[in-house]
Amino acid sequence: MHRHFGLTRFIDFLSAERLGLNDGFDAMVLNSVANVGKALTILPDYSVIACYLDNDEAGRAALARLRRELGDKVMDKSALYPDHKDLNDYLVATQPKISNNSKLKL
């Protein structure tokens, strides 16, 4: 049985939900790439690990560490948003804004 896992920050997890990328897969919200070491205790049981990490030095370093530890099952999903810092920036830039024209009456 193939088990899929997504690795991201909280706001990017919400963006992935909005974009339909999680598709019912297990997910881990790191909040910081400093938590990659903690994630490594859980991740070996998964056959695919999709990483929605930031397009910055810290994100690339975290991805490199995950690949060193877990090999080819680690997938870099940042190619989905190459011109953006992260998945949330991509969502904000590409999706129409949802307008709520109703006014709150107390």
Secondary structure, 3 states (H helix, E strand, C coil): CCCEEEEECHHHHHHHHHHCCCCCCEEEECCCHHHHHHHCCCHHHCCEEEECCCCCHHHHHHHHHHHHHHHHHEEEHHHHCCCCCCHHHHHHHHCCCCCCCCCCCC
